[in-house]
Amino acid sequence: LKGDPAGPEPPAERLRGRNHEWTHLYTADVISMPDKWEYPWYAAWDLAFHCIPLALVDSEFAKEQLLLMLREWYMHPNGQLPAYEWAFGDVNPPVHAWAAWRVYKIDKKRRGTGDRRFLERVFHKLLLNFTWWVNRKDADGKNVFQGGFLGLDNIGVFDRSAPLPTGGHIEQSDGTSWMGMYCLNMLAFALELAREDAAYEDVASKFLEHFVYICRALNNIAGEGIELWSAEDGFYYDVLHLPDGRPFPLKIRSMVGLIPLFAIEALVSDVVDNLPGFKRRMQWFIENRPELAEYVETQTTPDLRVRRILSLVNPKRLRQVLRYMLDEAEFLSPHGVRALSRVHREHPYTLSVHGMEHRVDYEPA
């Protein structure tokens, strides 16, 4: 923004361009990169994925990398994480909590004891980031999230990080699902920390209940909100929310309809029984909010232990989504799961807006 000391004065419009709101950011660190071709280009969510295998080799480095993006010279004062150098203000999926939890578990298994200080440091900073998501990316306050690009390019009819040609905004199946997963990651953190400090039981209750609200919104079983689930197709889609309030489902079979599968957690009685405050609040919630209790599935194991399953996708819908995911004519390929269904090879998705055709074709990488 200021230009280089020995260079010419930068153009004035730069102070109104991309990254101009990130004047606090000061990068002078060793950072894990996506690949040598793009060096020295870093991305926060790529880094989060890197830290999982890095933890098997050098868990201290992995923990330092995760903490780095949460430090005050990277994280924006409003709680947003910098996406990548091209545009810090873009929105990437909130996978930092998931990565930190996996690194903590890997490190604990290797050492025999968990790094509680690391867990607490990450948790408190992620609370700020979670709050940023809730306050900035839920346009209508209905627990249905937007987010924009979210790291998934070439799967949508519009550039989701740019203003839409139709106006309005897109209610995102993937954005909402990432937030459901984020809730469960933070719940796992809080329950682990509550083992030694009962003060964390309260915030564990918060994330349990918030997950249920997001689950209800995504599935819209009561028919009160945005219909991200298509009963006709048995799949999740993004929904274009037009300026006049009309919803328009974008029926593109893509990864956005599979991401709801990521959010799942099991609460076992061994953990819950040792947290009386959390258990009491959970039981009250289930008993007194029957319209929400259906989103917490209770199972009894053969040894009479109680297990509660928290999942964005119920068993019936799971079977319907997996029917697409495991179909070689749709998502399943010899190389893994496709980001876009192969059905669009013969049937591209098109949408005409103001005389211009917007189109999604199946193009193998």
BATIPA-735362 format. One record per residue (C-alpha): x, y, z; chain; residue in one letter. Coordinates in nm, 2 decimals. Layout:
<rs>
- X	Y	Z	vovo	fise
- X	Y	Z	A	A;
...
</rs>
This chain:
<rs>
- X	Y	Z	vovo	fise
- 0.00	0.00	0.00	A	L;
- 0.29	0.24	0.08	A	K;
- 0.51	0.12	-0.21	A	G;
- 0.88	0.04	-0.18	A	D;
- 1.12	0.28	-0.01	A	P;
- 1.34	0.31	-0.33	A	A;
- 1.05	0.30	-0.57	A	G;
- 0.81	0.56	-0.70	A	P;
- 0.50	0.67	-0.51	A	E;
- 0.22	0.41	-0.55	A	P;
- -0.10	0.52	-0.73	A	P;
- -0.36	0.67	-0.51	A	A;
- -0.63	0.42	-0.61	A	E;
- -0.43	0.15	-0.44	A	R;
- -0.55	0.28	-0.11	A	L;
- -0.91	0.19	-0.21	A	R;
- -0.82	-0.14	-0.38	A	G;
- -0.79	-0.50	-0.26	A	R;
- -0.62	-0.55	0.08	A	N;
- -0.65	-0.18	0.17	A	H;
- -0.83	-0.28	0.49	A	E;
- -0.54	-0.50	0.61	A	W;
- -0.29	-0.23	0.71	A	T;
- -0.22	-0.42	1.04	A	H;
- -0.08	-0.72	0.86	A	L;
- 0.29	-0.77	0.89	A	Y;
- 0.43	-1.09	0.73	A	T;
- 0.79	-1.18	0.82	A	A;
- 0.75	-1.55	0.91	A	D;
- 0.84	-1.89	0.78	A	V;
- 0.51	-2.02	0.64	A	I;
- 0.41	-2.36	0.48	A	S;
- 0.33	-2.30	0.12	A	M;
- 0.08	-2.47	-0.11	A	P;
- 0.35	-2.58	-0.36	A	D;
- 0.69	-2.46	-0.49	A	K;
- 0.53	-2.35	-0.82	A	W;
- 0.33	-2.08	-0.63	A	E;
- 0.60	-1.99	-0.38	A	Y;
- 0.59	-1.75	-0.19	A	P;
- 0.21	-1.75	-0.21	A	W;
- 0.04	-1.87	0.11	A	Y;
- -0.32	-1.95	0.19	A	A;
- -0.46	-2.00	0.53	A	A;
- -0.68	-2.30	0.45	A	W;
- -0.41	-2.48	0.25	A	D;
- -0.19	-2.43	0.55	A	L;
- -0.44	-2.58	0.78	A	A;
- -0.45	-2.90	0.57	A	F;
- -0.07	-2.91	0.55	A	H;
- -0.05	-2.92	0.93	A	C;
- -0.21	-3.26	0.96	A	I;
- 0.08	-3.45	0.79	A	P;
- 0.33	-3.20	0.93	A	L;
- 0.22	-3.30	1.28	A	A;
- 0.34	-3.66	1.22	A	L;
- 0.69	-3.53	1.15	A	V;
- 0.72	-3.21	1.36	A	D;
- 0.41	-3.14	1.58	A	S;
- 0.57	-2.83	1.73	A	E;
- 0.61	-2.67	1.38	A	F;
- 0.25	-2.77	1.30	A	A;
- 0.11	-2.61	1.61	A	K;
- 0.32	-2.29	1.55	A	E;
- 0.18	-2.27	1.20	A	Q;
- -0.18	-2.29	1.32	A	L;
- -0.12	-2.03	1.59	A	L;
- 0.06	-1.80	1.35	A	L;
- -0.25	-1.72	1.14	A	M;
- -0.44	-1.65	1.46	A	L;
- -0.19	-1.40	1.58	A	R;
- -0.27	-1.02	1.59	A	E;
- -0.03	-0.95	1.30	A	W;
- -0.23	-1.18	1.07	A	Y;
- -0.59	-1.21	1.21	A	M;
- -0.79	-0.90	1.13	A	H;
- -0.91	-0.70	1.44	A	P;
- -1.26	-0.80	1.35	A	N;
- -1.17	-1.17	1.37	A	G;
- -1.13	-1.26	1.00	A	Q;
- -0.84	-1.48	0.90	A	L;
- -0.64	-1.36	0.59	A	P;
- -0.74	-1.59	0.30	A	A;
- -0.43	-1.55	0.08	A	Y;
- -0.21	-1.28	-0.05	A	E;
- -0.41	-1.22	-0.36	A	W;
- -0.70	-1.10	-0.15	A	A;
- -0.68	-1.12	0.23	A	F;
- -1.05	-1.04	0.26	A	G;
- -1.17	-1.33	0.05	A	D;
- -1.34	-1.61	0.26	A	V;
- -1.20	-1.96	0.28	A	N;
- -1.37	-2.25	0.46	A	P;
- -1.33	-2.23	0.83	A	P;
- -1.11	-2.55	0.86	A	V;
- -0.86	-2.40	1.11	A	H;
- -1.04	-2.55	1.41	A	A;
- -1.07	-2.89	1.25	A	W;
- -0.69	-2.89	1.17	A	A;
- -0.60	-2.77	1.52	A	A;
- -0.81	-3.04	1.68	A	W;
- -0.65	-3.31	1.46	A	R;
- -0.30	-3.18	1.53	A	V;
- -0.38	-3.18	1.90	A	Y;
- -0.50	-3.54	1.89	A	K;
- -0.20	-3.66	1.68	A	I;
- 0.04	-3.48	1.92	A	D;
- -0.14	-3.63	2.22	A	K;
- -0.12	-3.98	2.08	A	K;
- 0.26	-3.94	2.01	A	R;
- 0.35	-3.78	2.34	A	R;
- 0.09	-3.95	2.57	A	G;
- -0.04	-3.61	2.70	A	T;
- -0.22	-3.33	2.52	A	G;
- -0.08	-2.98	2.49	A	D;
- -0.35	-2.80	2.68	A	R;
- -0.18	-2.46	2.64	A	R;
- -0.19	-2.49	2.26	A	F;
- -0.56	-2.60	2.27	A	L;
- -0.66	-2.30	2.49	A	E;
- -0.46	-2.05	2.28	A	R;
- -0.62	-2.17	1.96	A	V;
- -0.97	-2.20	2.11	A	F;
- -0.98	-1.84	2.24	A	H;
- -0.87	-1.69	1.91	A	K;
- -1.11	-1.91	1.71	A	L;
- -1.39	-1.78	1.92	A	L;
- -1.32	-1.44	1.76	A	L;
- -1.32	-1.59	1.42	A	N;
- -1.64	-1.79	1.48	A	F;
- -1.81	-1.47	1.59	A	T;
- -1.69	-1.29	1.27	A	W;
- -1.86	-1.56	1.06	A	W;
- -2.18	-1.54	1.25	A	V;
- -2.20	-1.16	1.24	A	N;
- -2.07	-1.11	0.88	A	R;
- -2.18	-1.41	0.68	A	K;
- -2.54	-1.48	0.78	A	D;
- -2.72	-1.20	0.59	A	A;
- -3.07	-1.27	0.72	A	D;
- -2.98	-1.40	1.07	A	G;
- -3.13	-1.74	0.99	A	K;
- -2.83	-1.96	1.05	A	N;
- -2.79	-2.00	0.67	A	V;
- -2.45	-1.87	0.56	A	F;
- -2.29	-1.72	0.25	A	Q;
- -1.91	-1.68	0.24	A	G;
- -1.85	-1.63	-0.13	A	G;
- -1.56	-1.82	-0.30	A	F;
- -1.49	-2.07	-0.02	A	L;
- -1.20	-2.22	-0.21	A	G;
- -1.43	-2.41	-0.45	A	L;
- -1.38	-2.26	-0.79	A	D;
- -1.53	-2.37	-1.13	A	N;
- -1.83	-2.54	-0.97	A	I;
- -2.08	-2.25	-0.97	A	G;
- -2.27	-2.06	-1.24	A	V;
- -2.15	-1.73	-1.08	A	F;
- -1.82	-1.61	-0.93	A	D;
- -1.94	-1.63	-0.57	A	R;
- -1.69	-1.38	-0.44	A	S;
- -1.81	-1.10	-0.68	A	A;
- -2.13	-0.91	-0.69	A	P;
- -2.40	-1.12	-0.86	A	L;
- -2.54	-1.00	-1.19	A	P;
- -2.89	-1.08	-1.06	A	T;
- -2.84	-0.88	-0.74	A	G;
- -2.92	-1.04	-0.40	A	G;
- -2.70	-1.31	-0.25	A	H;
- -2.64	-1.68	-0.26	A	I;
- -2.75	-1.89	0.04	A	E;
- -2.47	-2.15	0.04	A	Q;
- -2.51	-2.52	0.12	A	S;
- -2.13	-2.54	0.16	A	D;
- -2.10	-2.22	0.37	A	G;
- -2.38	-2.34	0.60	A	T;
- -2.23	-2.69	0.63	A	S;
- -1.88	-2.55	0.70	A	W;
- -2.03	-2.36	0.99	A	M;
- -2.21	-2.67	1.12	A	G;
- -1.87	-2.85	1.11	A	M;
- -1.70	-2.54	1.28	A	Y;
- -1.96	-2.57	1.57	A	C;
- -1.88	-2.93	1.62	A	L;
- -1.50	-2.87	1.61	A	N;
- -1.54	-2.60	1.88	A	M;
- -1.77	-2.83	2.08	A	L;
- -1.49	-3.09	2.08	A	A;
- -1.24	-2.83	2.20	A	F;
- -1.47	-2.71	2.48	A	A;
- -1.55	-3.06	2.60	A	L;
- -1.17	-3.15	2.61	A	E;
- -1.09	-2.83	2.80	A	L;
- -1.39	-2.88	3.04	A	A;
- -1.22	-3.20	3.17	A	R;
- -0.99	-2.98	3.38	A	E;
- -1.19	-2.66	3.39	A	D;
- -1.56	-2.66	3.44	A	A;
- -1.59	-2.31	3.31	A	A;
- -1.57	-2.45	2.96	A	Y;
- -1.90	-2.65	3.01	A	E;
- -2.10	-2.33	2.94	A	D;
- -1.94	-2.26	2.60	A	V;
- -1.97	-2.63	2.51	A	A;
- -2.35	-2.60	2.56	A	S;
- -2.34	-2.29	2.34	A	K;
- -2.18	-2.48	2.05	A	F;
- -2.41	-2.78	2.09	A	L;
- -2.72	-2.56	2.07	A	E;
- -2.58	-2.35	1.79	A	H;
- -2.51	-2.66	1.58	A	F;
- -2.87	-2.77	1.62	A	V;
- -3.00	-2.43	1.50	A	Y;
- -2.77	-2.46	1.19	A	I;
- -2.88	-2.82	1.13	A	C;
- -3.25	-2.71	1.14	A	R;
- -3.18	-2.42	0.90	A	A;
- -2.99	-2.64	0.65	A	L;
- -3.25	-2.91	0.64	A	N;
- -3.56	-2.68	0.68	A	N;
- -3.77	-2.97	0.79	A	I;
- -4.03	-2.73	0.94	A	A;
- -4.06	-2.54	0.61	A	G;
- -3.98	-2.20	0.76	A	E;
- -3.67	-2.09	0.58	A	G;
- -3.45	-2.13	0.27	A	I;
- -3.49	-2.47	0.10	A	E;
- -3.13	-2.59	0.05	A	L;
- -3.25	-2.95	0.05	A	W;
- -3.43	-3.07	-0.26	A	S;
- -3.68	-3.34	-0.17	A	A;
- -3.74	-3.40	-0.54	A	E;
- -3.37	-3.47	-0.61	A	D;
- -3.25	-3.59	-0.27	A	G;
- -2.95	-3.35	-0.27	A	F;
- -2.84	-3.02	-0.13	A	Y;
- -2.81	-2.71	-0.35	A	Y;
- -2.71	-2.34	-0.32	A	D;
- -3.01	-2.11	-0.34	A	V;
- -3.00	-1.77	-0.51	A	L;
- -3.18	-1.52	-0.29	A	H;
- -3.31	-1.26	-0.53	A	L;
- -3.35	-0.89	-0.44	A	P;
- -3.73	-0.92	-0.43	A	D;
- -3.70	-1.21	-0.17	A	G;
- -3.77	-1.49	-0.41	A	R;
- -3.55	-1.80	-0.37	A	P;
- -3.41	-1.97	-0.68	A	F;
- -3.24	-2.30	-0.63	A	P;
- -2.92	-2.34	-0.84	A	L;
- -2.95	-2.71	-0.92	A	K;
- -2.59	-2.78	-1.00	A	I;
- -2.48	-3.12	-0.86	A	R;
- -2.14	-3.02	-0.71	A	S;
- -1.93	-3.06	-0.40	A	M;
- -2.15	-2.80	-0.22	A	V;
- -2.41	-3.08	-0.18	A	G;
- -2.16	-3.32	-0.03	A	L;
- -2.00	-3.09	0.23	A	I;
- -2.30	-3.14	0.47	A	P;
- -2.15	-3.49	0.52	A	L;
- -1.84	-3.34	0.69	A	F;
- -2.02	-3.22	1.01	A	A;
- -2.07	-3.51	1.25	A	I;
- -1.97	-3.58	1.61	A	E;
- -2.06	-3.84	1.87	A	A;
- -2.11	-3.75	2.23	A	L;
- -2.04	-4.06	2.44	A	V;
- -2.17	-4.11	2.80	A	S;
- -1.81	-4.15	2.93	A	D;
- -1.74	-3.78	2.85	A	V;
- -2.09	-3.63	2.92	A	V;
- -2.14	-3.80	3.26	A	D;
- -1.82	-3.63	3.39	A	N;
- -1.95	-3.29	3.29	A	L;
- -2.26	-3.24	3.51	A	P;
- -2.33	-2.88	3.40	A	G;
- -2.31	-2.96	3.03	A	F;
- -2.52	-3.28	3.07	A	K;
- -2.79	-3.10	3.27	A	R;
- -2.82	-2.82	3.01	A	R;
- -2.82	-3.07	2.72	A	M;
- -3.10	-3.27	2.88	A	Q;
- -3.31	-2.96	2.94	A	W;
- -3.26	-2.85	2.58	A	F;
- -3.37	-3.19	2.45	A	I;
- -3.67	-3.21	2.68	A	E;
- -3.79	-2.86	2.65	A	N;
- -3.72	-2.79	2.28	A	R;
- -3.89	-3.09	2.12	A	P;
- -3.89	-2.93	1.77	A	E;
- -3.51	-2.92	1.79	A	L;
- -3.45	-3.25	1.98	A	A;
- -3.49	-3.45	1.66	A	E;
- -3.16	-3.32	1.54	A	Y;
- -2.98	-3.50	1.83	A	V;
- -3.01	-3.88	1.77	A	E;
- -2.97	-4.09	2.08	A	T;
- -2.84	-4.45	2.05	A	Q;
- -2.78	-4.71	2.32	A	T;
- -2.49	-4.94	2.26	A	T;
- -2.50	-5.32	2.35	A	P;
- -2.31	-5.24	2.67	A	D;
- -2.58	-4.99	2.77	A	L;
- -2.37	-4.68	2.70	A	R;
- -2.56	-4.38	2.56	A	V;
- -2.42	-4.22	2.25	A	R;
- -2.57	-3.90	2.10	A	R;
- -2.50	-3.84	1.73	A	I;
- -2.48	-3.48	1.60	A	L;
- -2.50	-3.48	1.22	A	S;
- -2.62	-3.23	0.96	A	L;
- -2.75	-3.52	0.75	A	V;
- -3.00	-3.76	0.90	A	N;
- -2.99	-4.13	0.80	A	P;
- -3.26	-4.10	0.53	A	K;
- -3.10	-3.81	0.36	A	R;
- -2.75	-3.97	0.40	A	L;
- -2.86	-4.26	0.19	A	R;
- -2.99	-4.02	-0.08	A	Q;
- -2.67	-3.82	-0.09	A	V;
- -2.45	-4.13	-0.09	A	L;
- -2.65	-4.26	-0.39	A	R;
- -2.50	-3.97	-0.59	A	Y;
- -2.16	-3.97	-0.43	A	M;
- -2.09	-4.34	-0.49	A	L;
- -2.23	-4.35	-0.84	A	D;
- -1.95	-4.36	-1.10	A	E;
- -2.18	-4.17	-1.35	A	A;
- -2.20	-3.89	-1.09	A	E;
- -1.93	-3.82	-0.84	A	F;
- -1.72	-4.13	-0.79	A	L;
- -1.41	-4.14	-1.01	A	S;
- -1.11	-4.37	-1.02	A	P;
- -0.91	-4.09	-0.86	A	H;
- -1.15	-3.99	-0.58	A	G;
- -1.46	-3.78	-0.55	A	V;
- -1.53	-3.53	-0.83	A	R;
- -1.60	-3.17	-0.74	A	A;
- -1.87	-3.16	-1.01	A	L;
- -2.10	-3.45	-1.11	A	S;
- -2.01	-3.62	-1.44	A	R;
- -2.38	-3.58	-1.53	A	V;
- -2.30	-3.22	-1.64	A	H;
- -2.08	-3.36	-1.91	A	R;
- -2.39	-3.43	-2.12	A	E;
- -2.61	-3.18	-1.94	A	H;
- -2.44	-2.85	-1.87	A	P;
- -2.61	-2.62	-1.64	A	Y;
- -2.71	-2.29	-1.80	A	T;
- -2.88	-1.98	-1.66	A	L;
- -2.97	-1.67	-1.87	A	S;
- -2.95	-1.33	-1.69	A	V;
- -3.00	-1.00	-1.86	A	H;
- -2.94	-1.15	-2.20	A	G;
- -2.62	-1.32	-2.10	A	M;
- -2.58	-1.70	-2.06	A	E;
- -2.40	-1.83	-1.75	A	H;
- -2.29	-2.19	-1.78	A	R;
- -2.13	-2.47	-1.59	A	V;
- -1.96	-2.75	-1.79	A	D;
- -1.80	-3.07	-1.67	A	Y;
- -1.43	-3.02	-1.75	A	E;
- -1.20	-3.29	-1.60	A	P;
- -0.88	-3.14	-1.44	A	A;
</rs>
